[in-house]
Amino acid sequence: MTRRYLVTAATFLFVGTARLDADDERITVRLTDGRVFSGRVDGRTGPSALWLRFGGDAITVRRAFDWTEIDDAAVRGERVRAADLRPITEALAARESNARPGTAGTVQIEPESIGPGVAPLGAERRAPARVRGFTADGTLANWDADVEPDGIVVRVIPFGDRGEPVRAEGTLDVRLAAPVRVAYDAARRARGETMTQIGNWTRRITAREYDADDVEFALGFGARDPNADATIGSHGMLEVRLIVPGHGVFERRVEPLRIRPYSPLRDRNAFR
């Protein structure tokens, strides 16, 4: 497997540089945040960053990209992995620095000088993928130093038309319901139990909350803690609603969900 990738990278280096001999050839890079840039490789490209050059004869804009922020690229219409792009562009940069002298009308843009929401010259913002749904799951969790569980960790992955993960921004509403014991006469048909909401949370989802393709929230139990109230059942049901402006409202249900760990000694003694 390793040998095959080395051969592939070498092939891209030879074929890619041969195809990019033309002065007007451009490459396109897509960043991890979804922005797309198209330009010519600049001679400053090196181990620390890829530099692209935009503009014409009157003025030239140079823009640096950290290698870690590049997701993938296209060279002459062919997709190139980020790992294979670096040797191609560095070879081009070496030729470029020898062939083209510096020009007076050059504007240099470092990555930190680009303000939020500002697209520099040569940048295209890819239309965000449309959200078609999401997957959700929940897990009983303990995130402090004591023994008892503290709440539920909810994990959500929005997806698009082809099932691809989408880092959608919006609002997440979560409701936790569980069977609660009541007077038998109050719920004869349910044999003295009634499904009751014992938790309700609302969280704002932004791009920074995502870890890879999913987003997680730790939702702590409130006044009705199933680990302290014996009238609440050991399993519950999560109703999760994802609201994405401009895309729609999506709902999922997670059940059965354990909300109190199995402990026969505790249940027999503490909950009598």
C-alpha positions as CSV (number, residue, x, y, z in Angstrom):
1,M,0.0,0.0,0.0
2,T,2.8,2.4,0.9
3,R,4.7,1.7,-2.4
4,R,1.6,2.4,-4.4
5,Y,1.1,5.8,-2.8
6,L,4.7,6.7,-3.4
7,V,4.4,5.8,-7.1
8,T,1.1,7.8,-7.3
9,A,2.8,10.9,-5.8
10,A,5.7,10.6,-8.1
11,T,3.4,10.2,-11.1
12,F,1.5,13.4,-10.0
13,L,4.8,15.2,-9.7
14,F,6.0,14.3,-13.2
15,V,2.7,14.6,-15.0
16,G,1.4,17.6,-12.9
17,T,4.5,19.7,-13.6
18,A,4.5,18.8,-17.3
19,R,0.9,19.9,-17.6
20,L,1.4,23.2,-15.7
21,D,4.1,24.5,-18.0
22,A,1.7,27.1,-19.5
23,D,2.0,30.5,-17.8
24,D,-1.8,30.9,-17.6
25,E,-2.4,27.5,-15.8
26,R,-4.2,27.7,-12.5
27,I,-4.7,25.3,-9.6
28,T,-7.7,25.3,-7.3
29,V,-7.6,24.6,-3.6
30,R,-10.4,23.9,-1.2
31,L,-9.9,24.8,2.4
32,T,-11.2,22.9,5.4
33,D,-13.7,25.7,6.0
34,G,-15.2,25.2,2.5
35,R,-13.7,28.3,0.8
36,V,-12.3,27.7,-2.7
37,F,-9.3,29.6,-4.2
38,S,-8.0,29.5,-7.7
39,G,-4.6,31.0,-8.8
40,R,-1.1,30.5,-10.0
41,V,1.6,29.0,-7.7
42,D,3.9,31.7,-6.4
43,G,7.6,31.3,-5.9
44,R,7.3,31.8,-2.1
45,T,5.7,28.4,-1.8
46,G,7.7,26.2,0.6
47,P,7.5,23.9,3.6
48,S,5.5,26.3,5.8
49,A,2.8,27.5,3.3
50,L,1.4,27.4,-0.2
51,W,1.4,30.8,-1.9
52,L,-1.0,31.5,-4.7
53,R,-0.9,34.6,-7.0
54,F,-4.0,36.4,-8.3
55,G,-4.5,39.4,-10.5
56,G,-3.0,40.6,-13.8
57,D,-0.1,42.8,-15.0
58,A,-1.2,46.0,-13.2
59,I,-1.4,44.5,-9.8
60,T,-0.7,41.1,-8.3
61,V,-2.1,39.7,-5.0
62,R,-0.3,37.0,-3.2
63,R,-2.1,34.9,-0.6
64,A,-0.5,32.3,1.8
65,F,-2.3,29.1,2.9
66,D,-1.0,26.9,5.7
67,W,-0.7,23.3,4.4
68,T,-2.9,22.1,7.3
69,E,-5.9,24.2,6.2
70,I,-6.0,22.7,2.7
71,D,-8.5,19.9,2.3
72,D,-7.9,19.0,-1.3
73,A,-7.1,20.6,-4.7
74,A,-7.7,20.4,-8.4
75,V,-4.9,20.5,-11.0
76,R,-6.1,20.8,-14.6
77,G,-9.5,19.4,-13.6
78,E,-8.1,16.4,-11.8
79,R,-8.5,16.0,-8.1
80,V,-5.3,15.9,-6.0
81,R,-5.0,15.0,-2.4
82,A,-3.5,17.5,-0.1
83,A,-0.6,15.2,0.6
84,D,0.2,14.9,-3.1
85,L,-0.2,18.6,-3.8
86,R,2.8,19.8,-1.9
87,P,5.6,18.2,-4.0
88,I,3.8,19.4,-7.2
89,T,3.5,23.0,-6.1
90,E,7.0,23.2,-4.6
91,A,8.5,22.1,-7.9
92,L,6.4,24.7,-9.7
93,A,7.4,27.3,-7.1
94,A,11.1,26.6,-7.7
95,R,10.7,27.2,-11.4
96,E,8.5,30.2,-10.9
97,S,11.0,32.0,-8.6
98,N,13.7,31.6,-11.3
99,A,11.6,32.6,-14.2
100,R,9.6,35.6,-13.0
101,P,11.2,38.7,-11.3
102,G,9.3,40.5,-8.6
103,T,6.9,43.3,-9.6
104,A,6.4,46.6,-7.9
105,G,2.6,46.4,-7.9
106,T,2.3,43.4,-5.6
107,V,0.0,43.1,-2.6
108,Q,0.9,40.4,-0.1
109,I,-1.8,39.0,2.1
110,E,-0.9,36.9,5.1
111,P,-3.5,34.5,6.5
112,E,-4.1,36.4,9.7
113,S,-4.8,39.6,7.8
114,I,-8.0,38.3,6.3
115,G,-10.9,39.4,8.5
116,P,-14.0,37.2,9.2
117,G,-16.4,37.1,6.3
118,V,-13.9,38.8,3.9
119,A,-13.2,36.9,0.7
120,P,-9.9,38.1,-0.9
121,L,-9.4,38.5,-4.7
122,G,-9.5,35.1,-6.4
123,A,-11.6,33.4,-3.7
124,E,-14.9,31.8,-4.3
125,R,-17.2,30.7,-1.5
126,R,-18.6,27.3,-2.2
127,A,-22.4,27.2,-1.7
128,P,-23.0,25.3,1.6
129,A,-24.5,21.8,1.2
130,R,-28.1,21.5,1.9
131,V,-29.1,19.7,5.1
132,R,-31.4,16.8,4.5
133,G,-31.4,15.2,8.0
134,F,-29.2,14.1,10.8
135,T,-28.3,11.2,13.0
136,A,-28.4,11.4,16.8
137,D,-27.5,9.2,19.7
138,G,-27.3,9.6,23.4
139,T,-25.1,8.1,26.2
140,L,-25.4,8.2,30.0
141,A,-22.3,9.9,31.2
142,N,-20.4,11.0,34.3
143,W,-18.1,14.1,33.9
144,D,-17.2,14.9,37.5
145,A,-15.4,13.2,40.4
146,D,-18.3,11.5,42.1
147,V,-19.8,8.1,41.4
148,E,-23.3,9.0,40.0
149,P,-23.9,9.9,36.4
150,D,-24.4,13.6,35.7
151,G,-26.5,13.5,32.5
152,I,-26.7,12.6,28.9
153,V,-24.1,13.2,26.2
154,V,-25.9,13.8,22.9
155,R,-24.0,13.4,19.6
156,V,-25.4,14.8,16.3
157,I,-24.2,14.5,12.7
158,P,-26.1,16.5,10.1
159,F,-25.9,15.2,6.5
160,G,-26.7,16.3,3.0
161,D,-28.2,14.9,-0.2
162,R,-25.7,12.1,-0.6
163,G,-25.3,11.3,3.1
164,E,-22.2,13.4,3.4
165,P,-21.6,15.1,6.8
166,V,-22.5,18.8,6.8
167,R,-21.3,21.3,9.5
168,A,-24.7,22.9,9.8
169,E,-25.3,25.8,12.1
170,G,-28.6,26.2,14.0
171,T,-30.4,25.3,17.2
172,L,-30.6,21.9,18.9
173,D,-33.6,21.2,21.1
174,V,-33.5,18.1,23.2
175,R,-36.3,16.6,25.4
176,L,-35.9,13.7,27.8
177,A,-39.0,11.7,28.8
178,A,-39.2,8.7,31.1
179,P,-41.9,6.6,32.8
180,V,-42.7,7.9,36.2
181,R,-44.6,6.0,38.9
182,V,-47.8,7.7,40.0
183,A,-50.8,6.7,42.1
184,Y,-52.3,3.6,40.4
185,D,-55.7,5.2,40.2
186,A,-54.2,8.1,38.2
187,A,-52.9,5.8,35.5
188,R,-54.8,2.6,35.5
189,R,-54.2,1.7,31.9
190,A,-50.5,2.3,32.2
191,R,-50.4,0.3,35.5
192,G,-49.5,3.2,37.6
193,E,-46.9,4.8,35.3
194,T,-47.1,7.8,33.0
195,M,-44.6,9.1,30.4
196,T,-43.3,12.4,31.8
197,Q,-40.8,15.0,30.5
198,I,-37.9,15.1,33.0
199,G,-35.4,17.2,31.0
200,N,-35.4,19.9,28.4
201,W,-32.3,21.6,26.8
202,T,-31.6,24.1,24.0
203,R,-28.2,24.6,22.6
204,R,-26.8,26.8,19.8
205,I,-24.7,25.0,17.2
206,T,-21.9,26.9,15.5
207,A,-19.0,25.7,13.3
208,R,-16.6,25.8,16.2
209,E,-18.6,23.2,18.1
210,Y,-17.8,20.5,15.6
211,D,-15.2,17.8,16.2
212,A,-14.6,16.3,12.8
213,D,-18.1,15.7,11.4
214,D,-20.1,15.5,14.7
215,V,-21.1,17.8,17.5
216,E,-21.5,16.7,21.1
217,F,-23.3,18.4,24.1
218,A,-23.2,17.3,27.7
219,L,-26.7,17.8,29.1
220,G,-26.9,17.6,32.9
221,F,-29.8,16.3,34.8
222,G,-31.9,19.0,36.5
223,A,-34.3,18.8,39.4
224,R,-35.7,15.4,38.3
225,D,-32.6,13.3,38.5
226,P,-33.3,9.6,37.8
227,N,-30.3,8.6,39.9
228,A,-31.9,10.3,42.9
229,D,-35.6,9.7,42.3
230,A,-36.8,6.1,42.5
231,T,-40.1,7.0,40.9
232,I,-38.4,7.6,37.6
233,G,-37.7,4.5,35.4
234,S,-34.2,3.4,34.4
235,H,-34.8,3.9,30.7
236,G,-36.1,7.0,28.9
237,M,-36.6,8.5,25.4
238,L,-34.8,11.4,23.8
239,E,-36.6,13.6,21.3
240,V,-34.0,15.6,19.4
241,R,-34.9,18.5,17.1
242,L,-32.4,20.3,14.8
243,I,-33.4,23.7,13.4
244,V,-31.3,25.0,10.6
245,P,-32.3,28.4,9.2
246,G,-33.0,28.2,5.5
247,H,-32.9,24.4,5.5
248,G,-35.7,23.2,7.7
249,V,-36.6,21.5,11.0
250,F,-35.5,17.9,11.5
251,E,-36.5,15.5,14.2
252,R,-35.1,12.2,15.6
253,R,-36.0,10.0,18.4
254,V,-33.5,8.0,20.5
255,E,-34.9,5.1,22.5
256,P,-34.6,3.1,24.6
257,L,-31.9,5.2,26.4
258,R,-30.6,4.1,29.8
259,I,-30.7,7.0,32.2
260,R,-29.8,5.1,35.4
261,P,-27.1,2.5,35.6
262,Y,-27.9,-1.0,36.6
263,S,-27.2,-1.5,40.3
264,P,-29.3,-4.1,42.1
265,L,-27.9,-3.4,45.5
266,R,-28.4,0.4,45.2
267,D,-31.9,-0.1,43.9
268,R,-32.9,-2.6,46.6
269,N,-31.6,-0.5,49.5
270,A,-31.4,3.2,48.6
271,F,-34.6,3.2,46.6
272,R,-36.9,1.3,49.0
